[in-house]
Amino acid sequence: MNSLIGQNIALARKRKGLTQEQLSMHVCVTREAIAKYETGERTIPEDILIGIINQLDDVELYIASWRAVTGSVSIPLMDGININTHSTSMVCLVKKETSEALKQVEDMTWYLPSEMRDKKEVERMIAELLDAASSMMNLVVSLCREHGISMRVVFQKWQESLRMRGFKQ
């Protein structure tokens, strides 16, 4: 995990146009420590990792860190050669995926007790819901990129709004 996070930190740092020295000054560690974190030679203490991630505030780094920490339990970044990541294209994808997910939700036999529902049908619905969630998260990523909006700030405001509405976190 260390080398994967380190590689993603190096990529994010370069996308931000920062040197290891500049990043080190922002997070109060040596340039050598940053170099070792990036190569995976040294484990990144949690408080330093959080500081680096917050300082870089890079959408790809957020998603890569989530994936590195949780393994496969994360939303993938849809950023391949066959994907148009412009927000107008992502809106079309969100509409398509959300429509498919809602169809699965509507077709589910909710009146049956959970143990009587067809497991394959439930798994298909879950896959459609995840496709919809992933497309929505990727639209958030596209909008943040296109408008220079901090994803960290967006999430902080969203989480505060959830707390204000009584959702536990």
N, C-alpha and C positions, 0 to 999 in steps of 0.2 A: 504494500500500500504506500509506503514512504516514497518509493521511486516514482510511482504513478502520480501521486499528489505533487511531488517535486517537479516532475516534467511539466505538469499542467501549470504550476506556479511560474516556471520559466517561460512558458508560452504566453501566459497572461501578462507577465512583466514586460516581455518584448512587445506585445500588442499595445501596451500602455506607453511604450517608448522609454521605459526606465532601465537604468543599469542596476546591477546587483548592489552597488554602492549606494545609489539613491534609495532603493527599497530598504536597505539595511538601516539607513538613517531614519526612515519613517517608522520602523518597527523596533528600533533600539537593539539591534544585534549587529554583529560584525558582518562585513562583506563575505568573509570566509564562511561564516555560518550559513548565509543565504546560499552560497555555492554548494555547500554540503547538503543542505535541505533539497536543493533542486536536483542533485544527482542521486539522492536517496542514501547518501553515505552517513547522514545523521538523521535521527528521528526528530521530527518537529514537535516541540512541546505544544500542547493544546492552546495555551494562551497566545503563543507566537503565531500558530497557524491561523487562529481567528483574526489576529492583528493583520497578518499578511493578506488574508482573503478580504477583509474589510478595506484595507488600504488599496488593493488592486481593483476591487469592485468591478469584477469582470464576469459577465454572464456565463461564458463558457467555463470559467473556473468554478463558479457556483455549482453548475450541473456536474462537472467532472468530479468535484469534491464529494458531492452527494453520492455519486456512483461509486467512488473509491471507498467511502465509508460504509455504505450499505450493500455493496456488491451489486446484485441485479435489481434491487428494490429501489428504483429511481426512474424518473422521467428522462427518456433519451433526448438529446439535442438533435433535432431533425435538420441536419446541415450537410447533406450529401450531394453528390453531383446531379442527382435526379430530383432534388428538392429546390424549389424557388423560395428563398426565405424572406422575400419582400412581404411586408404586412398585407398587401392586397391579395397575394396568393395564399398566405396563411389564413386569411379570413375565409376564403373558399374552402380550404381544408377543414377549418373548424366547423363550418356549416355542414359539410358532408359527413364528417365523423360524428358530430353531435346528432344529426338526423338519424344515422345508423344506430347510435347508442339508444336514442329515445325509442326507436322502433323495437329494439330488443327489450327495453324496459316495459313498453306497452304490451308486448306479446307474452311477457312472463306470466305464469299462472300464480299470481300473488295470493289468491284465495286459498291455495293449498298450504298445509303446514310445510315448513322448510324441508323436513325430512322426506316429503313426498314429491318435491320438485325434481325434475330431471337434472341430474348433475351436469351433463354435457350442455344443456340449455343454459344453466347458470354460468358455466365457464365461458360460453360464447358471449353472454351478456357482459361478463366481467371484462373480457378482451375488448369489446366495443366501448365500454365505459373508459377503459385505460387509453384506447386510441383517441377518444374525445378529450380526455384530460391532457394527454400529451400534446395534442394539436393546440389546445388552449394555452398551455404553458409555453409552447413554442411561439405562439402569437405574442405573448407577453415579452419573450426574449426579443422578437423582431421589433416590436414597438420601442422597447428600451434602447436597442441598438440604433434604430433610425432617428430617434429623438434625443439621444444622449441622456437618457433618464437612468438614474442609479437604480438597479434592481434591488439593492440592499434597502434603499429608502422606500421603494415601492412596497417591499415586503414588510418593512417596519410599520408603515401606515396601514397596510392591510391587516396585519396582526393586531394593531391597536383598534381598528374598526371591529374586528371579531370580538375582542375583549369588551368593547363598549356595547356590543349586541348580546353579551352574555355567553359567548362560546368559550369553553375552557381550552387551554393549550398545554 
